[in-house]
C-alpha cells in the first residue's frame, strides 16, 4: 500500500513532538499523539471546545484540562499557532496547525449587525506584505522571523 503525503506528515509531526518531549523532560503519553493527529486532520481553525467535541465523538476519553495543557505544549513546540480573532478570553482563542503551513494572514468577517460574532475567517497571502516585511528588515537592521496580520470587517451590502 502506498503511503500518502498526509501519512508522512503525521509521522513527521509525531517525531517533532517526540523530540520536543524528550528535550523538555515531559511524559510521552499516547493522548498527546492522538490529540496532535486529530488537530492535523482538521482543515480549519479550531478552539478547545471544538477539539474536545471531536475527541468525545470519536470516543476518546480525554478531559478539557488535558487538551488545554497539551495545546500549551504544542504551541511551545511550534506545532500549532494561536489566534485571538474575537474577544480576548481564554475560550475565544483559536488555533491552527502550523508545522507545514507557510506564513499567511487573516481576514475576519463579522456577521451583519455584530462586531463580535464571526461569520467567516479567510486566510490569504499577498506578496506585497512580504515586500513590506523586507523594507522593515532593511530599515531597522533586523531579521523578521514571523508576523501576524489581521483585518476585521463586514461584508459590503
trRosetta pair geometry for C-beta under 8 A, 3 or more apart (Angstrom, degrees):
i j d omega theta_ij theta_ji phi_ij phi_ji
3 7 5.1 -121 -167 83 83 131
3 8 5.9 94 144 -54 116 91
4 7 4.7 100 56 5 77 101
4 8 7.1 -139 99 -2 44 86
5 8 5.5 -54 -149 38 36 113
5 9 6.2 41 151 -24 67 103
6 9 5.6 -51 -150 33 31 115
6 10 6.6 34 151 -21 63 102
7 10 5.7 -49 -150 31 34 113
7 11 6.7 37 150 -18 63 102
8 11 5.6 -51 -152 34 35 113
8 12 6.4 37 150 -20 66 105
9 12 5.5 -55 -150 36 33 114
9 13 6.3 25 157 -14 68 105
9 40 6.6 -170 125 178 112 135
9 99 7.9 145 -169 89 96 121
9 100 6.0 -40 -136 -42 121 150
10 13 6.1 -54 -142 39 30 104
10 14 6.2 31 157 -19 63 109
10 37 5.9 41 -143 -120 115 91
10 40 6.1 163 -96 98 77 146
11 14 5.9 -60 -149 38 27 111
11 15 6.5 29 152 -21 63 107
12 15 5.7 -57 -153 34 30 112
12 16 6.5 31 151 -20 65 103
12 99 7.5 169 116 140 110 141
13 16 5.3 -47 -147 34 38 115
13 17 6.4 39 152 -18 66 103
13 36 6.1 -172 132 164 119 122
13 40 5.9 175 35 -68 165 153
13 79 6.1 97 -157 -136 106 114
13 99 5.4 170 -101 32 102 167
14 17 5.6 -51 -147 38 33 111
14 18 6.2 39 151 -24 65 105
14 33 5.7 41 -126 -135 104 106
14 36 6.8 144 -88 100 68 142
14 37 7.6 12 -70 -67 107 93
15 18 5.5 -49 -143 34 32 114
15 19 6.3 31 157 -17 64 106
16 19 6.0 -58 -151 38 28 109
16 20 6.3 29 152 -20 64 109
16 77 6.5 123 142 166 100 116
16 78 7.7 -93 170 73 134 96
16 79 6.4 152 106 -83 130 105
16 99 6.6 177 31 -127 168 141
17 20 5.6 -56 -146 37 32 113
17 21 6.2 30 158 -19 67 106
17 32 6.6 175 173 139 137 115
17 33 6.8 165 92 -93 150 73
17 36 5.8 -74 -57 -83 156 166
17 74 7.7 -25 -105 -103 108 76
17 77 6.2 47 -106 171 62 165
17 79 6.5 18 -73 -65 93 152
18 21 6.0 -56 -148 36 26 109
18 22 6.4 27 153 -19 62 109
18 28 6.6 41 -130 -131 73 119
19 22 5.7 -57 -149 37 30 114
19 23 6.3 29 155 -18 66 108
20 23 5.8 -57 -147 37 29 110
20 24 6.2 9 161 -3 65 114
20 26 7.8 -6 122 35 77 124
20 73 7.5 131 125 175 129 93
20 76 7.7 141 -173 104 131 91
20 77 4.1 2 -129 -118 168 115
21 24 6.1 -66 -141 48 26 100
21 26 4.4 -94 -147 70 77 99
21 27 7.2 -62 -169 83 121 22
21 28 5.2 127 123 -87 149 77
21 32 7.4 110 -77 110 139 164
21 73 7.7 26 -86 -172 85 132
22 25 7.7 28 180 -70 26 34
22 28 7.5 21 -63 -68 73 119
26 73 6.7 129 -167 -125 174 131
28 32 7.5 -107 -159 45 39 135
29 32 5.0 103 68 -3 84 100
29 33 7.7 -159 100 1 52 84
30 33 5.7 -60 -156 40 43 109
30 34 6.1 45 149 -23 74 107
31 34 5.6 -56 -146 37 33 113
31 35 6.2 33 157 -18 67 105
31 60 7.8 127 -130 180 82 117
31 62 5.5 140 -151 -106 118 119
31 66 6.1 -47 150 171 146 137
31 70 7.2 -120 125 -78 97 144
32 35 5.9 -54 -147 37 28 109
32 36 6.3 30 153 -19 63 109
32 70 5.4 -172 -116 -131 76 115
32 73 7.0 -40 -137 84 123 150
33 36 5.5 -52 -145 37 32 114
33 37 6.3 34 156 -20 65 105
34 37 5.8 -54 -148 35 29 110
34 38 6.5 29 153 -18 63 105
34 55 7.8 91 132 -126 112 105
34 60 6.1 163 148 -129 142 142
34 62 7.5 -170 89 -49 127 144
35 38 5.8 -55 -150 36 31 112
35 39 6.5 34 152 -21 65 105
35 51 7.2 50 -152 175 93 126
35 55 7.2 -14 -102 -88 78 130
35 62 6.9 176 -69 179 108 170
35 66 7.8 -160 -58 132 145 98
35 67 6.4 175 -129 -117 138 73
35 70 5.1 55 81 134 162 156
35 74 8.0 -121 115 -47 113 136
36 39 5.7 -54 -152 34 31 113
36 40 6.4 19 156 -9 66 109
36 70 7.9 -125 -50 169 78 120
36 74 6.6 171 -100 -99 91 123
36 79 6.6 -37 -134 160 109 151
37 40 5.9 -61 -145 44 31 104
37 41 6.4 35 153 -24 65 106
38 41 5.7 -55 -150 32 32 113
38 42 7.1 41 150 -31 61 97
38 51 6.7 115 116 -150 126 89
38 54 5.8 145 -176 120 129 130
38 55 6.5 -34 -99 -78 176 81
38 58 7.6 -154 -105 24 125 155
38 60 8.0 -93 -53 -4 145 158
39 42 5.9 -50 -164 16 36 114
39 46 7.2 -139 -128 44 77 142
39 51 6.9 -4 -82 -117 84 124
39 74 7.3 69 26 -150 172 164
39 79 7.8 86 96 139 145 108
39 80 6.4 -64 173 -82 149 126
39 95 7.5 -46 -142 116 122 122
39 97 5.6 140 143 -74 97 99
40 97 5.3 98 -101 -106 64 150
42 46 5.6 -43 -171 -35 169 131
42 54 7.9 -79 -75 -85 111 169
42 97 7.1 157 64 -19 94 112
44 96 7.8 -95 148 -111 29 99
45 83 6.8 -49 -140 42 134 135
45 85 7.8 75 145 -28 164 141
45 94 4.5 24 168 171 122 123
45 95 6.7 150 -160 69 75 33
45 96 5.0 -56 -103 -69 70 100
45 121 6.0 -1 11 68 139 153
46 50 4.2 -133 -159 84 90 137
46 51 5.4 95 148 -52 132 89
46 94 6.8 143 71 -157 22 77
46 95 5.8 -34 68 61 75 85
46 96 7.4 130 18 -86 73 53
47 50 5.1 103 50 5 64 103
47 51 7.2 -134 98 -2 34 91
47 91 6.9 60 172 179 137 56
47 92 7.4 -72 -117 -158 141 18
47 93 6.3 130 -131 83 93 58
47 94 5.4 -64 -72 -101 83 60
47 95 7.0 128 -102 10 37 84
48 51 5.7 -58 -147 41 33 110
48 52 6.0 38 154 -23 68 107
48 64 6.4 78 156 -156 118 92
48 67 5.4 132 -152 121 95 125
48 68 6.0 14 -125 -77 147 75
48 71 6.6 -76 -91 -39 100 153
48 91 7.2 -95 44 -130 110 60
48 93 7.4 44 -15 72 98 100
49 52 5.6 -52 -143 36 30 114
49 53 6.4 32 156 -20 63 105
49 91 7.0 40 -28 -158 117 96
50 53 5.9 -60 -155 35 28 111
50 54 6.5 27 151 -18 64 106
51 54 5.6 -52 -149 35 34 113
51 55 6.3 33 153 -19 66 106
51 67 5.7 154 103 -155 122 136
52 55 5.7 -56 -149 37 30 111
52 56 6.3 28 154 -18 65 107
52 62 7.7 -137 -127 92 69 94
52 64 5.3 -6 -100 -95 142 83
52 67 5.7 -108 -75 -11 87 165
53 56 5.8 -55 -145 37 30 110
53 57 6.2 31 156 -20 65 107
54 57 5.8 -56 -147 36 28 111
54 58 6.5 13 157 -6 63 111
55 58 6.1 -68 -150 46 28 102
55 60 4.2 -75 -172 64 85 120
55 62 5.2 -61 165 47 148 115
55 67 7.3 -147 -3 -79 154 125
56 59 7.5 39 -178 -77 34 24
56 60 7.1 -85 -71 55 27 72
62 66 4.9 -112 -174 78 89 138
62 67 6.3 100 135 -52 115 88
63 66 4.7 106 57 2 77 99
63 67 7.2 -138 101 -2 47 84
64 67 5.4 -53 -151 37 39 113
64 68 6.3 41 151 -20 70 102
65 68 5.7 -51 -147 36 32 111
65 69 6.3 28 155 -15 65 108
66 69 5.9 -57 -146 41 29 109
66 70 6.0 28 156 -19 65 112
67 70 5.7 -58 -142 40 28 110
67 71 6.2 37 155 -27 64 104
68 71 5.7 -51 -149 29 28 115
68 72 6.9 30 153 -20 60 101
69 72 5.8 -52 -158 29 34 113
69 73 6.9 33 147 -17 64 103
70 73 5.5 -51 -154 34 39 114
70 74 6.4 38 150 -18 69 104
71 74 5.7 -56 -148 38 32 111
71 75 6.3 38 152 -24 65 103
71 80 7.0 -65 -152 66 72 148
71 95 6.5 -123 -149 -68 115 160
72 75 5.7 -49 -148 31 31 114
72 76 6.5 26 155 -14 63 107
73 76 5.9 -61 -151 40 30 108
73 77 6.1 22 154 -14 66 114
74 77 5.6 -60 -141 44 30 109
74 79 4.3 -83 -162 67 84 113
74 80 4.5 37 134 13 117 110
75 78 7.9 39 172 -64 28 25
75 79 7.7 -78 -58 50 19 73
75 80 5.9 -55 -79 73 58 90
75 81 7.7 104 -125 -110 78 22
75 82 5.9 7 -115 -31 125 113
75 95 7.9 -100 -77 -125 96 120
78 98 6.7 -109 173 93 62 117
78 99 6.7 98 126 -96 83 75
79 97 7.1 -46 161 -145 69 72
79 98 6.6 129 151 51 21 86
79 99 5.3 -10 -132 -52 57 111
80 95 4.9 16 168 -179 128 115
80 96 6.6 162 -158 81 82 30
80 97 5.8 -60 -105 -108 75 37
80 98 5.5 124 -142 5 20 101
81 95 6.7 152 76 -156 45 65
81 96 5.5 -18 56 60 95 82
81 97 7.8 30 13 118 84 11
81 98 4.1 103 -27 -66 100 138
81 101 7.9 -89 -2 64 131 135
82 93 5.7 -25 -161 -169 103 113
82 94 7.5 136 -162 78 53 44
82 95 5.6 -30 -101 -99 57 79
83 93 7.1 139 71 -164 46 62
83 94 4.6 -28 68 71 101 94
83 95 7.0 178 19 -84 81 28
83 96 7.1 30 -8 -2 119 101
83 106 7.0 63 -139 -14 146 165
83 148 7.8 177 -110 -154 84 135
83 150 7.8 131 -156 -83 109 129
84 88 5.4 23 -169 -107 140 75
84 92 6.5 59 -146 111 74 103
84 93 6.1 -40 -89 -107 71 64
84 94 7.5 164 -88 23 22 81
85 92 7.4 -134 54 164 70 96
85 94 5.5 12 -2 11 113 133
85 106 7.2 -94 -105 140 103 149
85 108 5.0 164 -161 -110 101 140
85 118 5.9 26 131 -81 128 150
85 121 6.3 -64 -123 -95 152 128
85 150 7.2 -170 -117 -143 64 140
86 92 4.9 -113 70 -167 100 129
86 108 7.9 -172 -65 -175 66 146
86 116 5.8 73 -160 -163 113 64
86 117 8.0 33 -119 -90 137 20
86 118 5.9 -110 -65 -36 115 112
87 92 4.9 177 71 -51 74 168
87 116 6.3 15 -39 -142 102 105
88 92 6.8 -117 -110 68 11 132
89 92 4.6 86 55 4 80 106
89 93 7.9 -120 94 -25 48 75
90 93 6.2 -34 -168 -6 38 113
94 121 7.9 -177 132 -54 169 168
96 101 7.3 9 131 -6 113 167
97 100 7.4 6 135 34 112 85
97 101 6.5 132 104 -20 76 121
98 101 5.3 -79 -139 42 43 113
101 104 7.0 -74 166 6 110 112
102 125 7.0 23 103 -101 115 147
103 125 7.3 112 98 -119 67 106
103 146 6.6 -170 -106 -138 116 75
103 147 7.1 55 -161 46 130 80
104 123 4.8 38 140 -178 139 104
104 124 6.5 156 -170 74 98 24
104 125 4.8 -71 -115 -70 85 90
105 123 7.3 144 75 -156 36 60
105 124 5.8 -34 68 68 85 77
105 125 7.1 137 17 -93 81 44
105 126 7.2 -37 32 15 129 94
105 129 6.6 177 -26 -86 140 174
105 148 7.4 135 -119 -165 75 44
105 149 4.1 -24 -130 71 124 101
105 150 7.1 -159 -174 -75 86 36
105 151 7.6 59 147 -4 115 92
106 121 5.8 -21 -160 -170 111 98
106 122 7.0 139 -158 74 56 49
106 123 6.0 -32 -98 -101 68 59
106 124 7.6 147 -98 22 20 77
106 149 7.3 168 32 92 65 59
106 150 5.0 -11 72 -114 101 74
106 151 7.2 -167 102 31 55 67
107 121 7.3 153 77 -160 52 48
107 122 4.3 -13 59 60 104 102
107 123 8.0 -159 21 -72 77 15
107 124 6.3 33 -11 2 109 121
107 150 7.9 155 -92 -162 25 55
107 151 4.8 -15 -115 67 71 106
107 153 7.3 -33 -171 33 92 103
108 118 6.0 -65 -169 -126 98 111
108 120 7.9 167 -156 90 40 52
108 121 5.6 -12 -106 -109 67 80
108 150 6.1 12 -7 -172 114 103
108 151 6.9 179 25 87 70 50
108 152 4.8 -18 69 -108 105 71
108 153 7.5 130 81 23 61 55
109 118 7.2 96 74 -161 49 70
109 119 5.1 -59 108 62 93 103
109 120 4.5 3 54 59 115 91
109 121 7.4 -162 21 -78 75 33
109 122 7.0 47 -13 -7 111 104
109 153 6.2 -27 -111 79 65 70
109 154 6.7 102 -161 -123 76 26
109 155 6.1 50 -166 -48 127 79
110 114 5.3 -141 170 89 114 82
110 115 5.8 -22 -139 -122 169 31
110 116 7.2 75 -136 33 122 20
110 117 6.3 95 -160 71 83 56
110 118 6.2 -69 -106 -105 55 43
110 119 6.1 82 162 -1 17 95
110 152 7.0 40 -28 -177 105 90
110 153 7.2 -145 15 111 89 21
110 154 5.4 -47 61 -86 91 78
111 114 5.0 30 70 35 89 119
111 117 4.5 -27 24 98 119 108
111 118 7.3 79 -20 125 84 6
111 119 4.4 132 -72 -62 66 102
112 119 7.9 47 -13 -56 60 143
112 154 6.5 92 -101 -159 54 120
112 155 7.2 -54 -68 46 90 99
114 117 4.3 19 112 29 161 97
118 121 6.5 9 175 -51 131 91
119 155 7.6 -55 73 -21 155 110
125 129 7.8 -117 -165 42 51 126
126 129 4.9 91 77 -7 90 102
126 130 8.0 -162 102 -3 54 81
127 130 5.3 -44 -160 29 52 117
127 131 6.7 57 144 -21 71 98
128 131 5.3 -48 -155 33 41 117
128 132 6.6 45 147 -20 67 99
129 132 5.5 -47 -151 33 38 113
129 133 6.4 44 148 -22 65 102
129 147 7.9 -157 165 84 114 142
129 149 6.6 -122 -139 9 141 162
130 133 5.5 -50 -150 33 33 116
130 134 6.5 33 152 -18 65 104
131 134 5.7 -53 -149 36 32 110
131 135 6.4 35 152 -20 64 104
132 135 5.6 -53 -150 35 33 114
132 136 6.4 33 152 -19 66 104
133 136 5.8 -56 -152 35 30 111
133 137 6.5 33 151 -21 64 105
133 144 5.4 -119 -167 61 100 149
133 147 6.4 -134 -103 -14 118 147
134 137 5.5 -49 -148 33 34 115
134 138 6.4 31 155 -16 65 106
135 138 5.9 -58 -149 39 30 109
135 139 6.1 27 156 -18 66 111
136 139 5.8 -56 -139 39 29 110
136 140 6.0 -6 171 11 66 114
136 142 7.5 -35 134 58 84 108
136 144 6.6 48 91 -42 116 136
137 140 6.9 -80 -142 52 17 86
137 141 7.8 60 171 -109 53 5
137 142 5.6 -114 -133 76 61 65
137 143 6.2 44 -140 -106 117 35
137 144 5.5 -109 -75 -4 101 96
138 141 7.7 20 -171 -68 23 43
144 147 6.2 8 170 -50 128 104
